[in-house]
Amino acid sequence: MADRLLDFTGSVTEREKQDQLLDNMDLERERGITIKSHAIQMEYLYEGETYILNLIDTPGHVDFSYEVSRSIAACEGALLVVDAAQSIQAQTISNLYLALENDLEIIPVLNKVDLPSANPEEVTDDIVDLLGCDPEEVIPASAKTGIGIEAILKAIIECVPAPEGNPDEPLQALVFDSVYNPFRGVETYFRVVNGEIQKGQKIKFVATGKDYFADEIGTLKLGQIPKTRISAGDVGYLITGIKDAREVKVGDTITDANKPTQNAIEGFEDVKPMVFAGIYPVDTEDFEELRSSMEKLQLNDASLVFTPESSAALGFGFRCGFLGMLHMEIIQERLEREFNMTVITTVPNVSYHAFTTKDRDTALIVNNPSDLPEPSTLDRVEEPYIKATIITKSDFVGNVMSLCIEKRGQIKNQTYLTTERVELIFDMPLAEIVFDFYDRLKTVSKGYASFDYTPIGMRASKLVRVDILLNAQPVDALSALVHFDNAQNIGKKMCEKLKELIPRQQFDIPIQAAIGSKIISRETIKALRKDVTAKCYGGDISRKRKLLEKQKKGKKRMRQVGNVEIPQQAFMAVLKLND
């Protein structure tokens, strides 16, 4: 859709045209999804008057909802694009509510009407029910063939209000994104709310209180277009030569250093990470390099949260908070591609609250299974719950329900949106959806189900810590907090999986799963044995026995001093226990 709008307004030349033009990251192109919001300015001549339109292309996946909420804060209107073949998805509803909370003007667009499987009449009715608008207001369009693009631009100009801002007031600009350029330092993307910003002006970041000079300002088209001033209502970029990534915060206010504004713009709400995992460098010496890479990545992806931590098995690294599993995968990929950092990721988990018998009211935050107090001192553990909204075809309701109940979900509501489509609402523990829930949901519904979630707080639960012992040594990176009912099963599966993945050594390796001091499962990797009796042919049996006994003693000593290397795929394999 963004490509067609850029084409129509003449913002790109024939030479620059390509599919998914704004998705400039290799990952986005490979996966066919938008990961980063992209801001771009267009000029459009309508009824003899030139209008300047600022477009922000946002991701749709629930893991990148923070990108969406930040973009919405910088806009006046939103295009709600609904697929005519797939109808309304769960993410559509949640992003719509976000836009309505921010009082945005909504323009409904029915995309892909040219597809043979499209069902425009029915989907239009769905949109009318959802928004409460007239059916005439829904614009049928096709981003492939270019149908309806003119009608969309007309609706934007007529319905979306122009930004309100006073150019004479002190400068107020909202930082909604930033990126690290190795040659020019931090590039900050902002929207001017009041006042104006000029090239060379001395400016101040309110959150950090630091002053800089605006070395270069400009607007964002396909490339950066330098300008001498940017006034209220406009979106632009700023280069101040900041080298330290920590000095720029998304949601901060930029103001004039000499005549600062008295009231900072309300920033964005703090991001709430859902999934936690440890990221460690393969080589311990690369720790500082990893820190600097993470800080630069955080500039561009404000939803990444990290704190340093250390592990006995993996050395120094970071405890990172992500919005979901896809988000974690993307971060890992970006570290590798953009910063050339090869990292080890531990088993992802969520954040729990533990209460001890000594102090039953004060919660201890448990991000890592090793932080859980001893079972003897533990009073209760609370885990985060979510409200899951699943929209699926009525044929698959049974399969989806059994999957959610297997994941300890409790059904709260079931609504038939149409005769074909059902909305299911469940209360579920967040920990259960972290690993493979989304993949399995797509499998059981043949790809039709859409899924969205919102956190609803903490609830008490019977959780235990399953430790993995290799050669009687605990491996803290493989510990997991699981529900008591599943502990036996998960412990057994983990041991079996590790038996497959850990290469055989010269000595027997016992793999044990334990809860506290109780062993709940065991597998043994047999030793590689050399045939020491090969050269003994004929003669007395006691000669062979003597050689075998000697080998046995050697193996025993080896086992006491031997170390077991755990391959990286063993950490990730623990997630795919249901395969």
C-alpha positions as CSV (number, residue, x, y, z in Angstrom):
1,M,0.0,0.0,0.0
2,A,2.8,2.4,0.9
3,D,4.6,1.6,-2.4
4,R,1.4,2.6,-4.4
5,L,1.0,5.8,-2.4
6,L,4.6,6.8,-3.1
7,D,4.1,6.0,-6.8
8,F,0.9,8.0,-7.1
9,T,2.3,11.1,-5.4
10,G,5.4,10.9,-7.6
11,S,7.7,10.6,-4.5
12,V,9.8,8.0,-6.2
13,T,11.4,7.9,-9.6
14,E,11.1,4.9,-12.0
15,R,14.7,4.0,-11.2
16,E,14.0,3.9,-7.4
17,K,10.9,1.8,-7.7
18,Q,10.9,-1.7,-6.2
19,D,8.6,-3.9,-4.2
20,Q,8.4,-3.3,-0.4
21,L,10.3,0.0,-1.0
22,L,10.3,1.2,2.6
23,D,11.3,-2.2,4.1
24,N,15.0,-1.5,3.7
25,M,16.3,-4.1,6.0
26,D,17.4,-7.4,4.5
27,L,15.5,-9.3,7.2
28,E,12.2,-7.5,6.3
29,R,12.6,-8.4,2.6
30,E,13.5,-12.1,3.4
31,R,10.6,-12.7,5.8
32,G,8.1,-10.4,3.9
33,I,7.2,-8.6,7.2
34,T,7.7,-5.0,8.4
35,I,9.9,-4.9,11.5
36,K,10.7,-1.1,11.7
37,S,8.4,1.8,11.3
38,H,9.5,4.0,8.3
39,A,8.7,7.7,8.0
40,I,8.5,9.4,4.6
41,Q,7.2,12.7,3.3
42,M,5.1,13.0,0.1
43,E,3.8,16.0,-1.8
44,Y,0.4,15.7,-3.6
45,L,-1.4,18.2,-5.8
46,Y,-5.1,18.1,-5.1
47,E,-7.6,20.6,-6.6
48,G,-4.8,23.0,-7.6
49,E,-3.3,23.1,-4.1
50,T,-0.1,21.2,-3.0
51,Y,-0.4,19.2,0.2
52,I,2.5,17.8,2.3
53,L,1.7,14.3,3.7
54,N,3.9,12.6,6.2
55,L,3.4,8.8,6.1
56,I,4.7,6.3,8.7
57,D,4.6,2.7,7.5
58,T,4.2,0.5,10.7
59,P,4.5,-3.3,11.4
60,G,1.4,-5.4,12.0
61,H,2.7,-8.2,14.1
62,V,1.8,-8.2,17.8
63,D,5.6,-8.4,18.8
64,F,6.2,-5.0,17.3
65,S,3.2,-3.3,18.8
66,Y,5.5,-0.8,20.5
67,E,6.6,0.5,17.1
68,V,2.9,1.0,16.3
69,S,2.1,2.9,19.5
70,R,5.0,5.3,19.0
71,S,4.0,6.0,15.4
72,I,0.4,6.6,16.4
73,A,1.6,9.2,18.9
74,A,3.2,11.2,16.1
75,C,0.1,11.1,13.7
76,E,-3.3,12.7,13.2
77,G,-5.0,9.9,11.2
78,A,-4.6,6.2,10.4
79,L,-5.3,4.0,7.4
80,L,-6.9,0.8,8.7
81,V,-5.9,-1.7,6.0
82,V,-8.0,-4.9,6.1
83,D,-7.4,-7.9,3.8
84,A,-10.5,-8.7,1.7
85,A,-9.6,-12.4,1.6
86,Q,-8.7,-12.9,5.3
87,S,-11.0,-10.3,6.9
88,I,-10.3,-8.7,10.3
89,Q,-7.4,-10.2,12.3
90,A,-6.9,-10.0,16.1
91,Q,-4.0,-7.6,15.6
92,T,-6.3,-5.3,13.5
93,I,-8.6,-4.9,16.5
94,S,-5.8,-4.2,19.0
95,N,-4.1,-1.6,16.7
96,L,-7.5,0.0,16.0
97,Y,-8.1,0.5,19.8
98,L,-4.6,2.0,20.1
99,A,-5.5,4.5,17.4
100,L,-8.9,5.4,18.9
101,E,-7.3,6.0,22.3
102,N,-5.1,8.6,20.7
103,D,-8.2,10.3,19.0
104,L,-7.0,9.5,15.5
105,E,-9.2,9.9,12.4
106,I,-9.6,6.3,11.0
107,I,-9.9,5.7,7.3
108,P,-11.0,2.1,6.6
109,V,-9.4,0.6,3.5
110,L,-10.3,-2.8,2.0
111,N,-7.2,-4.1,0.3
112,K,-6.6,-7.0,-2.2
113,V,-10.1,-6.7,-3.7
114,D,-8.6,-8.0,-7.0
115,L,-7.9,-11.5,-5.5
116,P,-10.1,-14.4,-6.7
117,S,-10.6,-15.4,-3.1
118,A,-11.7,-11.9,-2.0
119,N,-15.0,-11.5,-0.3
120,P,-15.5,-7.7,-0.3
121,E,-19.2,-7.5,0.6
122,E,-18.8,-9.7,3.7
123,V,-15.6,-8.1,4.9
124,T,-17.1,-4.6,4.4
125,D,-20.0,-5.6,6.7
126,D,-17.4,-6.7,9.3
127,I,-15.6,-3.4,9.1
128,V,-18.9,-1.5,9.4
129,D,-19.7,-3.6,12.5
130,L,-16.3,-2.9,14.0
131,L,-16.1,0.9,13.3
132,G,-19.7,1.9,13.2
133,C,-19.1,3.8,9.9
134,D,-21.2,3.8,6.7
135,P,-20.4,1.1,4.1
136,E,-19.7,4.0,1.6
137,E,-16.8,5.1,3.8
138,V,-14.9,1.8,3.3
139,I,-12.5,2.4,0.3
140,P,-12.0,-0.7,-1.9
141,A,-8.4,-0.8,-3.1
142,S,-5.6,-3.1,-4.4
143,A,-2.0,-2.3,-3.7
144,K,-1.0,-4.6,-6.5
145,T,-3.1,-3.0,-9.3
146,G,-3.4,0.5,-7.9
147,I,-7.2,0.5,-7.6
148,G,-8.6,3.0,-5.1
149,I,-5.3,4.8,-4.4
150,E,-6.7,8.2,-5.6
151,A,-9.7,7.7,-3.3
152,I,-7.4,7.0,-0.4
153,L,-5.4,10.2,-0.9
154,K,-8.6,12.2,-1.3
155,A,-9.9,10.8,2.0
156,I,-6.6,11.6,3.7
157,I,-6.8,15.2,2.6
158,E,-10.5,15.7,3.4
159,C,-10.8,13.7,6.6
160,V,-7.5,13.9,8.5
161,P,-7.1,17.2,10.2
162,A,-3.9,19.3,9.7
163,P,-1.5,19.2,12.6
164,E,-2.2,21.9,15.2
165,G,0.8,23.7,16.3
166,N,1.9,27.2,17.0
167,P,5.2,28.2,15.2
168,D,5.7,31.2,17.5
169,E,5.8,29.2,20.8
170,P,9.1,27.9,22.2
171,L,10.3,24.8,20.4
172,Q,8.7,21.4,21.4
173,A,9.6,18.4,19.4
174,L,8.8,14.7,20.1
175,V,11.6,12.1,19.4
176,F,9.8,9.0,18.1
177,D,12.7,7.0,16.6
178,S,16.5,7.2,16.1
179,V,19.2,5.2,14.3
180,Y,23.0,4.9,14.7
181,N,25.1,6.0,11.8
182,P,28.8,4.9,12.2
183,F,30.0,8.0,10.3
184,R,27.7,10.7,11.7
185,G,26.7,9.5,15.1
186,V,23.1,9.3,16.3
187,E,20.4,10.4,13.8
188,T,17.2,11.4,15.7
189,Y,13.8,11.4,14.0
190,F,11.3,13.9,15.5
191,R,8.0,15.6,15.0
192,V,7.7,19.3,15.8
193,V,4.6,20.0,17.9
194,N,5.2,23.7,18.6
195,G,7.7,26.3,17.5
196,E,10.4,25.7,14.9
197,I,13.9,24.3,14.7
198,Q,16.7,25.9,12.7
199,K,20.0,24.7,11.4
200,G,22.9,25.5,13.8
201,Q,20.4,26.3,16.7
202,K,21.5,25.3,20.2
203,I,19.0,22.7,21.4
204,K,18.4,20.7,24.6
205,F,17.1,17.2,25.2
206,V,14.8,17.5,28.2
207,A,15.2,13.9,29.7
208,T,19.0,14.0,29.8
209,G,19.3,17.8,30.2
210,K,22.2,18.0,27.7
211,D,22.8,20.7,25.1
212,Y,23.8,20.2,21.5
213,F,24.0,22.1,18.3
214,A,21.7,21.1,15.4
215,D,24.5,20.5,12.9
216,E,22.0,19.2,10.2
217,I,18.2,19.1,10.1
218,G,16.0,18.0,7.2
219,T,12.9,16.1,6.1
220,L,12.7,12.4,5.3
221,K,11.9,11.5,1.7
222,L,13.4,8.4,0.2
223,G,16.7,9.8,1.3
224,Q,17.4,12.7,3.7
225,I,16.7,16.2,2.3
226,P,18.6,18.8,4.3
227,K,16.6,22.0,5.2
228,T,17.5,25.2,7.1
229,R,14.3,25.2,9.2
230,I,11.4,22.8,10.1
231,S,8.2,24.3,11.5
232,A,5.3,23.0,13.7
233,G,3.5,19.9,12.3
234,D,6.4,18.6,10.3
235,V,8.4,15.4,10.7
236,G,12.2,15.5,10.2
237,Y,15.6,14.2,11.2
238,L,18.4,15.8,13.3
239,I,22.1,15.2,13.4
240,T,24.0,16.6,16.4
241,G,27.1,14.4,16.3
242,I,26.1,12.5,19.5
243,K,28.4,9.4,19.7
244,D,27.0,7.9,22.9
245,A,23.8,5.9,22.1
246,R,22.6,6.3,25.7
247,E,22.1,10.1,25.4
248,V,19.1,9.8,23.1
249,K,15.8,8.4,24.5
250,V,12.7,7.7,22.4
251,G,9.8,9.7,23.7
252,D,12.1,12.6,24.8
253,T,11.3,16.3,24.1
254,I,13.7,18.5,22.1
255,T,13.6,22.2,23.0
256,D,15.5,25.4,22.5
257,A,18.5,25.7,24.9
258,N,18.2,29.5,25.3
259,K,14.4,29.6,25.5
260,P,13.3,26.2,26.8
261,T,9.7,25.1,26.9
262,Q,8.1,24.8,30.4
263,N,6.2,21.6,29.8
264,A,7.7,18.6,28.2
265,I,5.6,16.5,25.8
266,E,4.1,13.4,27.4
267,G,6.4,10.6,26.1
268,F,5.4,7.0,25.5
269,E,4.5,4.6,28.2
270,D,7.4,2.4,29.3
271,V,7.8,-0.8,27.4
272,K,6.8,-3.9,29.3
273,P,9.0,-6.8,28.2
274,M,7.2,-10.2,28.0
275,V,10.0,-12.7,27.4
276,F,13.4,-12.7,29.0
277,A,16.5,-14.5,27.8
278,G,20.3,-14.3,28.4
279,I,22.5,-13.2,25.5
280,Y,26.2,-14.0,25.9
281,P,29.1,-13.5,23.5
282,V,30.7,-16.7,22.3
283,D,34.1,-15.3,23.3
284,T,34.1,-13.7,26.8
285,E,36.5,-11.0,25.6
286,D,33.8,-9.6,23.3
287,F,31.6,-8.5,26.2
288,E,32.3,-4.8,25.8
289,E,31.8,-5.0,22.1
290,L,28.5,-6.7,22.7
291,R,27.4,-3.9,25.1
292,S,28.1,-1.2,22.5
293,S,26.3,-3.2,19.8
294,M,23.2,-3.6,22.1
295,E,23.2,0.1,22.9
296,K,23.2,1.0,19.2
297,L,20.5,-1.5,18.5
298,Q,18.4,-0.2,21.4
299,L,18.4,3.3,19.6
300,N,16.7,1.8,16.7
301,D,14.5,-0.6,18.7
302,A,13.3,1.1,21.9
303,S,11.4,-2.0,23.0
304,L,14.7,-3.9,23.7
305,V,15.6,-3.8,27.5
306,F,18.9,-5.3,28.8
307,T,20.9,-5.5,32.1
308,P,24.3,-7.1,32.6
309,E,24.4,-10.6,34.2
310,S,26.9,-13.4,34.6
311,S,26.5,-17.2,34.4
312,A,28.8,-19.9,35.7
313,A,28.6,-21.8,32.4
314,L,28.7,-18.9,29.9
315,G,30.6,-16.1,31.6
316,F,29.5,-12.4,31.3
317,G,26.5,-11.4,29.2
318,F,23.1,-9.6,29.3
319,R,19.7,-10.4,30.5
320,C,17.4,-9.1,27.8
321,G,13.7,-8.4,27.7
322,F,11.8,-8.9,24.5
323,L,8.2,-8.4,23.4
324,G,7.9,-12.0,22.1
325,M,9.7,-14.8,20.4
326,L,9.7,-13.3,17.0
327,H,11.2,-10.1,18.5
328,M,13.9,-12.2,20.1
329,E,14.8,-14.0,16.8
330,I,15.0,-10.6,15.0
331,I,17.3,-9.1,17.6
332,Q,19.6,-12.1,17.4
333,E,19.7,-11.9,13.6
334,R,20.3,-8.2,13.6
335,L,23.2,-8.5,16.1
336,E,24.8,-11.0,13.8
337,R,24.2,-9.1,10.5
338,E,24.5,-5.5,11.5
339,F,27.2,-5.8,14.2
340,N,28.9,-9.1,13.3
341,M,28.3,-10.4,16.8
342,T,27.9,-14.2,17.2
343,V,25.9,-14.7,20.4
344,I,24.6,-17.6,22.6
345,T,21.0,-17.2,23.6
346,T,19.8,-19.0,26.7
347,V,16.3,-20.6,27.1
348,P,13.7,-17.7,27.1
349,N,11.4,-17.4,30.1
350,V,9.1,-14.8,31.7
351,S,9.5,-12.7,34.8
352,Y,7.9,-14.2,38.0
353,H,7.2,-12.9,41.5
354,A,8.4,-15.1,44.4
355,F,7.3,-14.6,48.0
356,T,9.2,-16.2,50.9
357,T,7.7,-17.5,54.2
358,K,9.7,-14.8,56.1
359,D,8.1,-11.9,54.2
360,R,4.8,-12.9,52.5
361,D,4.0,-9.4,51.2
362,T,7.3,-8.4,49.4
363,A,7.7,-9.8,46.0
364,L,11.1,-10.9,44.8
365,I,11.4,-10.5,41.0
366,V,12.6,-13.8,39.4
367,N,14.0,-13.2,35.9
368,N,16.2,-16.2,36.0
369,P,15.4,-19.7,37.3
370,S,18.5,-19.5,39.5
371,D,17.0,-16.5,41.4
372,L,14.2,-18.6,42.8
373,P,14.5,-19.1,46.6
374,E,15.0,-22.6,48.0
375,P,11.8,-24.7,48.2
376,S,12.0,-24.8,52.0
377,T,11.8,-21.0,52.3
378,L,9.3,-20.4,49.4
379,D,5.7,-19.4,50.3
380,R,4.2,-18.9,46.7
381,V,5.1,-18.0,43.2
382,E,3.0,-15.7,41.0
383,E,3.3,-15.7,37.2
384,P,2.1,-13.2,34.6
385,Y,-1.2,-13.9,32.9
386,I,-2.5,-12.6,29.5
387,K,-5.8,-12.1,27.9
388,A,-5.5,-13.9,24.6
389,T,-7.8,-13.0,21.7
390,I,-8.0,-15.6,18.9
391,I,-10.1,-15.2,15.8
392,T,-10.5,-18.4,13.7
393,K,-12.8,-20.2,11.3
394,S,-15.7,-22.0,13.1
395,D,-14.4,-25.4,11.7
396,F,-11.3,-25.2,13.8
397,V,-12.8,-24.0,17.1
398,G,-12.4,-27.5,18.7
399,N,-8.7,-27.8,17.8
400,V,-7.9,-24.3,19.0
401,M,-9.7,-24.8,22.3
402,S,-7.9,-28.1,23.0
403,L,-4.6,-26.4,22.3
404,C,-5.4,-23.5,24.7
405,I,-6.6,-25.9,27.4
406,E,-3.4,-27.9,27.0
407,K,-1.5,-24.7,27.6
408,R,-3.4,-24.1,30.9
409,G,-5.8,-21.6,29.3
410,Q,-9.3,-20.8,30.8
411,I,-11.9,-19.8,28.3
412,K,-13.7,-16.5,29.1
413,N,-15.8,-15.8,26.1
414,Q,-16.8,-17.1,22.7
415,T,-18.4,-14.8,20.1
416,Y,-19.5,-15.6,16.6
417,L,-18.5,-12.6,14.5
418,T,-20.1,-14.1,11.5
419,T,-21.4,-17.7,10.8
420,E,-17.9,-18.6,9.7
421,R,-15.7,-16.6,12.1
422,V,-15.4,-17.0,15.8
423,E,-13.6,-14.9,18.4
424,L,-12.3,-16.8,21.4
425,I,-11.0,-15.1,24.6
426,F,-8.8,-17.0,27.0
427,D,-6.9,-16.2,30.2
428,M,-3.5,-17.9,29.8
429,P,-0.1,-17.9,31.6
430,L,2.3,-16.0,29.5
431,A,5.0,-18.6,29.9
432,E,2.9,-21.1,28.0
433,I,2.6,-19.0,24.8
434,V,6.3,-18.0,24.7
435,F,7.7,-21.0,23.0
436,D,5.8,-22.7,20.3
437,F,2.2,-21.6,20.8
438,Y,1.9,-19.4,17.8
439,D,3.4,-22.0,15.4
440,R,1.1,-24.7,16.7
441,L,-2.0,-22.4,16.6
442,K,-1.3,-21.8,12.9
443,T,-0.9,-25.6,12.4
444,V,-4.1,-26.6,14.1
445,S,-6.1,-23.9,12.2
446,K,-4.4,-24.4,8.8
447,G,-3.1,-20.9,9.0
448,Y,-6.4,-19.2,9.5
449,A,-6.3,-18.2,13.2
450,S,-5.0,-14.8,14.2
451,F,-3.7,-14.1,17.7
452,D,-3.3,-11.1,19.9
453,Y,-2.6,-10.7,23.6
454,T,-2.7,-8.1,26.4
455,P,-1.2,-8.5,29.9
456,I,-3.7,-8.8,32.8
457,G,-1.4,-9.0,35.9
458,M,0.0,-11.7,38.1
459,R,-1.7,-14.8,39.6
460,A,-0.5,-17.4,42.0
461,S,0.6,-20.7,40.5
462,K,2.3,-24.0,41.6
463,L,5.7,-23.6,39.9
464,V,8.9,-25.6,40.4
465,R,12.4,-25.2,39.1
466,V,13.7,-28.1,37.0
467,D,17.6,-28.2,37.0
468,I,19.6,-30.1,34.5
469,L,22.7,-31.9,35.8
470,L,25.5,-33.0,33.4
471,N,28.0,-35.4,35.0
472,A,26.5,-34.3,38.4
473,Q,27.2,-30.6,37.7
474,P,24.2,-28.3,37.4
475,V,24.1,-26.2,34.1
476,D,22.4,-23.0,35.2
477,A,21.6,-21.9,31.6
478,L,19.4,-25.0,31.1
479,S,17.3,-24.5,34.2
480,A,13.6,-23.8,33.6
481,L,10.7,-22.8,35.8
482,V,7.7,-25.0,34.9
483,H,4.3,-25.9,36.3
484,F,4.4,-28.8,38.8
485,D,2.0,-30.9,36.7
486,N,4.3,-30.7,33.6
487,A,7.6,-31.0,35.4
488,Q,8.1,-34.7,35.1
489,N,7.2,-34.7,31.4
490,I,9.4,-31.7,30.6
491,G,12.4,-33.1,32.6
492,K,12.2,-36.4,30.7
493,K,11.9,-34.7,27.3
494,M,14.9,-32.4,28.1
495,C,17.1,-35.3,29.1
496,E,16.2,-37.2,25.9
497,K,16.8,-34.2,23.8
498,L,20.2,-33.5,25.3
499,K,21.2,-37.1,24.9
500,E,20.7,-36.7,21.1
501,L,22.6,-33.5,20.9
502,I,25.6,-33.8,23.2
503,P,28.4,-35.7,21.4
504,R,29.8,-38.9,23.0
505,Q,32.9,-38.5,25.1
506,Q,35.6,-41.0,26.4
507,F,33.5,-41.5,29.5
508,D,29.9,-42.1,30.5
509,I,27.9,-38.9,30.9
510,P,24.8,-39.0,33.1
511,I,22.1,-36.4,32.2
512,Q,19.7,-35.8,35.1
513,A,16.7,-33.6,35.6
514,A,16.1,-32.6,39.2
515,I,13.6,-30.6,41.4
516,G,15.7,-29.5,44.4
517,S,17.5,-32.7,45.4
518,K,15.0,-35.1,43.9
519,I,16.0,-36.6,40.6
520,I,13.0,-36.9,38.3
521,S,14.6,-38.3,35.1
522,R,17.9,-39.7,33.9
523,E,19.6,-40.6,30.6
524,T,23.2,-41.8,30.1
525,I,25.4,-41.0,27.1
526,K,27.5,-44.1,26.8
527,A,31.3,-43.8,26.5
528,L,33.2,-44.2,23.3
529,R,35.3,-47.3,24.0
530,K,38.5,-48.5,22.4
531,D,38.8,-52.2,21.8
532,V,41.7,-52.8,24.1
533,T,41.4,-56.6,23.8
534,A,42.0,-56.6,20.0
535,K,45.7,-57.7,20.3
536,C,44.9,-60.5,22.8
537,Y,44.1,-63.5,20.7
538,G,43.9,-66.9,22.3
539,G,45.4,-67.4,25.8
540,D,43.8,-67.1,29.1
541,I,40.6,-65.0,29.6
542,S,42.1,-63.3,32.7
543,R,44.5,-61.3,30.4
544,K,41.6,-59.7,28.6
545,R,39.8,-59.1,31.9
546,K,42.9,-57.4,33.3
547,L,43.1,-55.0,30.3
548,L,39.3,-54.2,30.5
549,E,39.6,-53.5,34.2
550,K,42.5,-51.1,33.5
551,Q,40.4,-49.3,30.9
552,K,37.5,-49.1,33.4
553,K,39.7,-47.4,36.0
554,G,41.0,-44.9,33.4
555,K,37.4,-44.0,32.4
556,K,36.4,-43.5,36.0
557,R,39.2,-41.1,36.6
558,M,38.4,-39.3,33.4
559,R,34.8,-38.8,34.5
560,Q,36.0,-37.1,37.6
561,V,38.1,-34.6,35.8
562,G,36.3,-34.4,32.4
563,N,34.3,-31.4,31.1
564,V,31.3,-31.6,28.9
565,E,30.9,-29.1,26.1
566,I,27.3,-28.2,25.4
567,P,26.6,-27.2,21.8
568,Q,24.5,-24.0,21.1
569,Q,21.7,-26.0,19.4
570,A,21.1,-27.7,22.8
571,F,19.9,-24.4,24.3
572,M,17.5,-23.8,21.5
573,A,16.3,-27.4,21.3
574,V,14.9,-27.2,24.7
575,L,12.3,-24.8,23.3
576,K,11.2,-27.3,20.6
577,L,10.2,-30.0,23.0
578,N,6.8,-30.6,21.3
579,D,8.3,-31.3,17.8
